[in-house]
């Protein structure tokens, strides 16, 4: 029933889920995993609110229509209850799958995240290998048919049933099934839980939409509004400073042909299709509260007020993550890779500056930068972002230490000293300075060194000087003439690294064998 309508909120969440799934297929970062968790929390909140709306609709219908007109209302009520039963059967299967995945993922953390959220083997093993996804898909199809059978033919085309198990369109010529796309290879555990939370949310929305449609068909043209509860459904209960809080404020049952008057915190809202959109700027962090009133006109011409219970939402300061991708310091003379991301702000809307040095975006890699520093000490990176179009705000800062590149170790013939065969020394023409176990490609050039050759049977040592890393002809001749037990020393070695600083290196000594 994919041809049926979806609400803008459902479309938004569906698109966000597909985007996150695409990101997870390329690289599973903490940023992506956090986004999955935030989406799951939002889906759970939506399911809760929509479920409460459905129960309130049943309660209102029972206390008014079923009580006042049982003969006319009972058939509609029974059909709506059948829809609820069908949906509960699928809901139990979804909850069982969620429970098993969480158990396999070693339970939940205090913040509600599953412990092994980045594991990419649990979901395929539980859902694909053990065919849980195939069973779920079959039950969803059965549920769609069951829900559809409860609707009048005239209502099918314009009633929202969001459940959908169609296989996705081929990507780069590769076909995949719905179950593989949602739970298969490469899907982290947190993404699988998000997929189940989305199915659960779609199920609640479908149930609500169909129940409301069935019960609405029993109401006469002159709708009498009494004992109705006002609810507010926000797009999010968590926003950043500078963003706007948005919520739909409406009655759980209403006449779309008669717009009520809706007032929130003294502000009269624009009303369309029986619903008003309330917006408030997030100017400062903290808990925000609002109340309101919906005024409707009854069939006898009088106006009746319905109060909106106090609503609370949080405005949080923006958070930013600035982390070197190689290590926790910046080194002078080499490009230092850095990744910068801010919760709630698109990566391409984040801009970075540095207090001393340069920070340059990496071409073709959104959120990735290269930092170059010249001086010892500390630097501060400041990240700014567009929370609203045309308005940039500071999202956060990060402080990092700047250090010089460590000293390299001299090598000759690939070795750093000790007892070596004659052949390992003879024929070599250059002294090198190399860094060991260093994360950057930092090259050093030997400027000067002294060669000392000490023969085994006494005599004055032979001392020769070079003004580059290359051996002089005299040095080559001296080394080619050595015999076993001859000691060859390289001393007074000076090398220059990419930061332009000259370093005195430790001497190395070889004994010819």
matplotlib code that plots the C-alpha trace (Angstrom):
import matplotlib.pyplot as plt

x = [0.0, 2.9, 0.6, -1.3, -0.5, 2.2, 2.4, 5.3, 6.8, 6.8, 8.4, 11.0, 11.9, 11.9, 14.3, 16.5, 16.6, 17.7, 20.4, 21.8, 21.6, 23.6, 26.2, 26.4, 27.1, 30.3, 31.6, 30.2, 31.4, 30.2, 28.5, 26.4, 25.7, 24.6, 22.3, 20.7, 20.1, 18.6, 16.3, 15.3, 14.4, 12.4, 10.5, 9.7, 8.4, 6.2, 4.9, 4.0, 2.2, 0.3, -0.6, -2.0, -4.0, -5.5, -6.5, -8.0, -10.0, -11.5, -12.3, -14.0, -16.0, -17.0, -18.1, -20.1, -21.1, -21.2, -23.1, -25.6, -26.1, -25.0, -27.0, -25.3, -21.9, -21.3, -20.4, -17.8, -16.4, -16.0, -14.2, -11.9, -11.2, -10.4, -7.8, -6.3, -6.1, -4.4, -1.8, -1.2, -0.3, 2.4, 3.5, 4.2, 6.5, 8.4, 8.9, 10.1, 12.7, 13.8, 14.2, 16.3, 18.6, 19.1, 19.9, 22.4, 23.9, 24.6, 21.7, 21.2, 23.4, 21.9, 21.3, 19.2, 21.9, 22.5, 26.0, 27.3, 25.6, 28.3, 28.3, 27.6, 27.1, 24.2, 21.5, 22.4, 22.6, 19.4, 17.2, 18.6, 20.3, 17.5, 14.9, 13.3, 13.2, 11.3, 8.8, 8.4, 8.0, 5.2, 3.5, 3.7, 2.1, -0.6, -1.2, -1.5, -4.2, -6.0, -6.1, -7.2, -10.1, -11.5, -11.7, -14.6, -13.5, -14.0, -11.6, -8.7, -7.1, -7.0, -6.2, -2.6, -1.2, 2.6, 3.7, 5.9, 8.0, 8.8, 12.4, 14.5, 15.4, 18.6, 21.8, 24.5, 22.7, 22.7, 19.3, 18.6, 15.6, 13.8, 15.1, 18.7, 18.5, 17.2, 19.0, 21.6, 25.4, 27.1, 24.1, 25.2, 23.0, 21.8, 20.6, 18.6, 16.9, 16.1, 14.6, 12.3, 11.5, 10.5, 8.3, 6.7, 6.1, 4.6, 2.4, 1.1, 0.5, -1.3, -3.4, -4.3, -5.1, -7.4, -9.1, -9.8, -11.2, -13.5, -14.8, -15.2, -17.6, -20.0, -20.2, -23.0, -22.3, -22.9, -20.0, -20.4, -17.1, -17.1, -14.7, -11.9, -8.3, -5.9, -2.5, 0.7, 3.0, 6.4, 8.8, 11.5, 11.7, 15.5, 16.8, 20.0, 20.4, 19.5, 17.0, 13.2, 10.9, 7.9, 4.9, 1.4, -1.3, -4.7, -7.6, -7.5, -10.7, -11.8, -13.9, -11.4, -14.1, -14.4, -11.1, -11.1, -9.3, -5.9, -3.9, -0.6, 1.1, -1.1, -0.1, -3.0, -1.9, -2.7, -5.0, -5.3, -7.3, -8.1, -4.4, -2.2, 1.6, 3.3, 6.9, 9.3, 12.9, 15.5, 17.3, 18.7, 19.3, 17.1, 13.6, 10.8, 7.1, 3.9, 0.1, -2.8, -6.5, -8.5, -11.9, -14.5, -18.0, -20.7, -23.8, -25.9, -23.7, -21.9, -18.1, -16.4, -12.8, -10.5, -7.2, -3.9, -2.0, 1.5, 4.0, 7.8, 10.7, 14.4, 16.7, 20.3, 23.5, 25.1, 27.7, 30.7, 33.3, 36.8, 39.2, 42.5, 42.2, 45.8, 46.7, 45.8, 48.5, 49.5, 53.0, 54.9, 55.9, 53.4, 49.7, 47.6, 44.3, 41.2, 37.5, 35.0, 31.3, 28.5, 25.3, 22.2, 24.2, 25.0, 28.7, 28.7, 27.3, 30.2, 33.2, 36.5, 39.2, 42.5, 44.2, 47.7, 48.4, 46.1, 43.2, 42.1, 39.1, 40.1, 38.8, 36.0, 35.7, 33.0, 33.9, 37.6, 40.4, 44.2, 45.9, 49.4, 51.1, 54.5, 55.0, 55.3, 52.6, 48.8, 46.3, 42.5, 40.2, 36.8, 33.9, 30.9, 27.8, 24.6, 21.8, 19.4, 20.0, 22.2, 23.0, 26.2, 26.9, 29.9, 29.3, 32.3, 36.1, 38.9, 42.4, 45.4, 49.1, 51.7, 54.9, 58.0, 58.5, 60.6, 64.2, 64.9, 67.4, 70.4, 70.7, 73.4, 72.6, 69.2, 70.7, 71.2, 74.5, 75.8, 77.7, 77.1, 78.7, 81.4, 79.0, 76.4, 78.8, 80.7, 79.0, 76.8, 76.9, 74.5, 73.6, 69.8, 67.8, 64.4, 61.5, 60.2, 56.5, 55.4, 52.0, 53.0, 55.2, 57.9, 61.2, 64.6, 67.7, 71.2, 73.2, 76.6, 78.2, 81.7, 82.9, 85.5, 87.1, 89.1, 91.1, 91.5, 95.3, 95.8, 96.9, 95.4, 91.6, 90.7, 88.4, 86.5, 83.9, 80.8, 78.6, 75.5, 74.0, 76.2, 79.5, 82.5, 84.8, 87.4, 84.7, 83.7, 87.3, 87.9, 84.8, 85.6, 89.1, 87.9, 88.6, 86.8, 86.7, 87.0, 84.8, 82.9, 81.4, 79.1, 79.2, 78.3, 75.2, 73.0, 69.7, 66.8, 63.2, 60.1, 59.7, 63.1, 64.8, 68.2, 68.6, 71.8, 71.3, 72.7, 75.9, 75.8, 78.6, 79.1, 81.6, 82.5, 82.2]
y = [0.0, 2.3, 4.3, 5.7, 9.0, 9.7, 12.7, 15.2, 14.0, 10.4, 11.3, 13.3, 10.4, 8.0, 10.1, 10.6, 6.9, 6.2, 8.9, 7.4, 3.9, 5.1, 6.6, 3.4, 1.5, 3.6, 4.4, 3.7, 6.7, 7.7, 10.6, 8.3, 6.0, 8.9, 10.0, 6.6, 6.7, 10.2, 9.0, 6.0, 8.2, 10.5, 7.5, 6.1, 9.5, 9.7, 6.2, 7.1, 10.3, 8.7, 5.7, 8.1, 9.9, 6.6, 5.6, 9.1, 8.7, 5.4, 6.9, 9.9, 7.7, 5.3, 8.1, 10.0, 8.2, 4.6, 5.7, 8.0, 6.1, 2.5, 1.0, 3.3, 3.5, -0.2, -1.6, 1.2, 0.7, -3.1, -2.5, 0.0, -2.4, -5.2, -2.8, -2.3, -6.1, -6.7, -4.0, -5.3, -8.7, -7.2, -4.9, -8.0, -9.5, -6.2, -6.0, -9.6, -8.9, -5.7, -7.6, -10.3, -7.9, -5.9, -9.2, -10.1, -6.6, -7.1, -4.9, -1.2, 1.5, 4.0, 6.5, 3.9, 3.0, -0.7, -1.6, -3.2, -0.6, -0.7, -4.5, -5.5, -9.2, -9.4, -8.0, -10.3, -13.3, -12.8, -11.3, -12.9, -16.2, -17.1, -15.7, -13.3, -10.6, -13.0, -13.8, -10.1, -9.2, -11.8, -10.5, -6.9, -8.0, -9.9, -6.8, -4.5, -6.8, -7.0, -3.3, -2.7, -5.2, -3.0, 0.1, 1.1, 1.0, 4.8, 5.4, 3.2, 5.8, 8.7, 6.9, 6.8, 3.3, 3.8, 0.2, -0.8, -3.9, -3.3, -4.1, -1.0, 0.2, -1.3, 0.6, 0.6, -2.3, -4.4, -5.7, -6.4, -7.4, -5.4, -7.6, -7.5, -3.7, -3.2, -5.9, -7.6, -7.5, -4.3, -3.0, -2.0, -3.1, 0.4, 0.9, -2.4, -1.2, 2.1, 0.1, -1.7, 1.5, 3.0, 0.0, 0.4, 4.1, 3.5, 0.8, 3.3, 6.0, 3.5, 2.3, 5.9, 7.0, 4.0, 4.1, 7.8, 7.3, 4.4, 6.2, 9.5, 7.8, 7.2, 10.9, 13.0, 16.2, 18.4, 17.2, 18.0, 18.6, 17.8, 16.0, 16.3, 16.4, 18.8, 17.4, 18.9, 16.9, 18.6, 17.8, 17.5, 18.0, 18.7, 21.7, 23.7, 27.4, 29.4, 26.8, 27.0, 24.8, 23.6, 21.7, 20.9, 21.7, 20.1, 18.2, 14.4, 14.5, 17.5, 18.8, 19.7, 22.0, 24.2, 25.7, 26.4, 29.4, 28.3, 30.4, 29.5, 31.7, 34.6, 34.1, 33.4, 30.7, 30.4, 27.4, 25.1, 21.9, 22.1, 22.4, 25.3, 25.5, 26.9, 28.1, 29.6, 30.7, 28.9, 32.0, 30.5, 27.0, 25.5, 24.1, 25.9, 25.7, 26.8, 26.4, 27.3, 27.1, 25.8, 27.5, 25.7, 26.7, 24.1, 23.3, 25.6, 28.6, 28.8, 28.8, 26.3, 26.4, 23.4, 24.1, 22.7, 21.0, 22.6, 21.4, 21.3, 21.1, 21.6, 24.1, 22.8, 24.6, 23.3, 20.6, 20.2, 17.4, 18.4, 15.5, 14.8, 11.7, 10.5, 11.5, 14.0, 16.6, 18.6, 18.3, 21.2, 20.8, 18.2, 18.3, 17.1, 15.5, 16.6, 15.7, 18.3, 17.6, 19.2, 17.6, 19.0, 20.9, 19.5, 19.0, 21.3, 24.1, 23.9, 26.2, 26.1, 28.6, 28.2, 30.7, 30.1, 28.3, 27.2, 24.9, 23.8, 21.7, 18.5, 18.5, 16.1, 15.0, 16.9, 17.5, 16.6, 19.2, 19.5, 21.6, 23.1, 24.8, 26.5, 27.2, 25.3, 25.7, 25.5, 26.4, 26.7, 25.5, 27.3, 25.7, 27.8, 26.7, 27.9, 27.0, 29.0, 30.1, 33.2, 33.2, 31.6, 30.9, 29.6, 25.9, 25.1, 25.2, 22.7, 23.3, 21.2, 21.0, 21.7, 19.7, 19.3, 16.1, 13.5, 13.0, 10.3, 7.4, 7.2, 4.1, 2.8, -0.1, -0.3, -1.0, 1.1, -0.4, -3.6, -6.6, -6.8, -8.8, -7.0, -7.1, -5.1, -2.2, -2.3, -0.9, 1.5, 5.1, 7.1, 7.7, 8.0, 9.4, 7.7, 8.0, 4.8, 4.2, 7.7, 8.3, 11.0, 10.8, 13.1, 12.9, 14.0, 15.0, 14.4, 17.6, 16.6, 13.7, 12.3, 8.8, 7.1, 3.9, 2.0, -1.0, -4.1, -4.1, -0.6, 2.5, 5.9, 6.0, 7.3, 10.4, 11.7, 14.6, 14.7, 17.8, 15.8, 12.4, 11.0, 9.3, 11.1, 9.1, 8.9, 7.4, 4.8, 3.8, 3.6, 1.3, -0.9, -1.5, -2.7, -6.2, -8.3, -6.8, -3.2, -0.7, 1.9, 4.8, 7.6, 10.6, 14.3, 13.6, 16.6, 16.2, 18.6, 17.6, 19.0, 21.7, 23.1, 22.5, 20.9, 18.0, 16.4, 12.6, 9.8, 8.2, 4.6, 2.1, -1.1, -4.0, -5.8, -9.6]
z = [0.0, -0.7, -3.0, 0.1, 1.6, 4.2, 6.5, 6.0, 9.3, 8.2, 4.9, 6.7, 9.0, 6.1, 4.2, 7.2, 7.8, 4.2, 4.4, 7.7, 6.2, 3.2, 5.5, 7.5, 4.3, 3.7, 7.2, 10.6, 12.7, 16.2, 14.5, 12.3, 15.2, 17.4, 14.6, 14.4, 18.2, 18.0, 15.2, 17.2, 20.2, 18.0, 16.5, 19.9, 21.1, 17.9, 18.5, 22.1, 21.1, 18.2, 20.4, 23.0, 20.3, 19.2, 22.7, 23.3, 20.1, 21.2, 24.7, 23.2, 20.8, 23.6, 25.9, 23.3, 20.1, 21.4, 24.4, 22.7, 19.4, 20.0, 17.1, 14.5, 16.1, 17.2, 13.7, 13.1, 16.6, 16.1, 12.8, 14.5, 17.3, 14.7, 13.2, 16.7, 17.3, 13.9, 14.7, 18.2, 16.7, 14.5, 17.3, 19.6, 16.9, 16.4, 20.2, 20.3, 17.6, 19.4, 22.6, 21.0, 19.2, 22.5, 24.4, 21.7, 21.9, 25.7, 26.9, 27.2, 28.6, 31.2, 28.3, 26.4, 23.8, 23.1, 24.3, 21.1, 18.9, 16.2, 15.8, 12.2, 12.7, 15.2, 12.9, 9.9, 12.2, 14.0, 11.2, 8.1, 9.0, 11.4, 9.0, 11.5, 8.8, 6.4, 9.1, 9.9, 6.2, 5.9, 9.0, 7.7, 4.4, 6.3, 8.5, 5.4, 3.9, 7.3, 7.7, 4.2, 4.6, 7.4, 5.2, 3.0, -0.7, -1.0, 1.9, 0.8, -1.6, 0.8, 4.1, 5.4, 5.7, 6.0, 6.2, 3.2, 2.5, -1.1, -2.2, -2.8, -6.2, -7.6, -6.6, -9.3, -11.0, -7.8, -6.6, -2.9, -0.9, 1.7, 4.5, 3.3, 2.9, 6.5, 8.4, 6.2, 5.9, 7.0, 9.0, 12.5, 15.4, 16.2, 12.6, 12.8, 15.9, 14.2, 11.3, 13.7, 15.5, 12.2, 11.4, 14.8, 14.3, 10.8, 12.3, 15.0, 12.4, 10.2, 13.0, 14.1, 10.5, 9.8, 13.2, 12.9, 9.4, 10.4, 13.5, 11.6, 9.1, 12.0, 12.9, 11.5, 9.5, 12.5, 14.7, 18.4, 20.1, 23.8, 26.2, 23.7, 24.8, 23.2, 22.3, 20.9, 18.6, 18.3, 15.4, 18.1, 21.9, 21.5, 19.5, 19.4, 20.3, 17.2, 15.9, 16.0, 18.1, 16.0, 17.2, 15.7, 18.3, 17.6, 18.9, 18.8, 16.8, 14.8, 11.9, 9.2, 7.6, 10.6, 11.9, 15.6, 17.2, 18.7, 21.1, 22.6, 25.2, 24.1, 20.4, 18.0, 15.6, 11.9, 11.6, 8.5, 8.3, 12.0, 13.1, 14.1, 13.9, 16.9, 16.5, 19.1, 18.7, 20.7, 22.0, 25.2, 26.6, 29.2, 29.7, 27.9, 28.7, 27.0, 27.4, 25.2, 24.4, 21.5, 21.0, 18.9, 18.0, 18.9, 16.7, 18.9, 18.0, 21.4, 21.8, 24.0, 25.2, 25.6, 27.5, 26.4, 29.2, 29.9, 27.4, 28.1, 25.7, 26.0, 24.3, 24.4, 23.7, 20.4, 20.8, 18.5, 18.1, 16.9, 16.9, 15.2, 13.2, 13.7, 17.3, 20.0, 19.1, 16.1, 14.7, 13.2, 9.6, 8.4, 7.5, 10.5, 9.5, 11.5, 11.4, 12.6, 13.0, 15.0, 16.3, 14.5, 11.8, 8.4, 7.8, 4.8, 7.0, 9.5, 9.1, 11.1, 12.0, 13.9, 16.3, 15.0, 11.7, 8.9, 8.6, 5.1, 4.0, 2.2, -1.3, -1.8, 1.8, 3.8, 7.4, 6.9, 7.3, 7.3, 10.0, 9.6, 12.6, 12.9, 16.6, 19.8, 22.4, 22.0, 19.3, 19.4, 16.7, 16.5, 14.7, 13.5, 11.7, 10.0, 12.4, 10.2, 6.6, 6.5, 10.3, 11.6, 15.2, 17.1, 17.9, 20.0, 20.3, 20.8, 22.2, 21.0, 21.8, 19.1, 19.2, 17.1, 15.2, 17.2, 16.3, 13.7, 13.9, 11.6, 9.5, 7.2, 4.8, 6.5, 9.9, 13.0, 14.3, 15.8, 14.4, 10.6, 7.8, 5.7, 2.7, 4.6, 4.9, 1.6, -1.4, 0.6, -0.5, 1.8, 5.4, 6.1, 9.0, 9.5, 11.9, 13.4, 14.4, 13.4, 11.9, 9.4, 6.3, 7.7, 5.7, 7.2, 5.2, 6.6, 6.5, 7.9, 9.6, 10.5, 9.6, 11.9, 10.9, 13.6, 12.4, 14.7, 14.9, 16.2, 14.5, 14.3, 13.5, 10.1, 10.5, 7.5, 7.2, 4.8, 4.3, 3.0, 3.5, 0.7, 1.5, 0.0, -2.4, 0.4, 2.7, 0.1, -0.3, 3.4, 3.9, 1.0, 2.5, 5.9, 7.3, 9.9, 13.4, 12.0, 13.8, 11.7, 13.5, 12.3, 14.7, 14.8, 12.6, 11.9, 10.0, 9.0, 9.1, 7.3, 10.1, 9.0, 12.4, 12.5, 14.9, 16.3, 16.1, 18.2, 16.8, 15.5, 15.5, 13.4, 13.9, 10.6, 10.8]

ax = plt.figure().add_subplot(projection="3d")
ax.plot(x, y, z, "-o")
ax.set_aspect("equal")
plt.show()
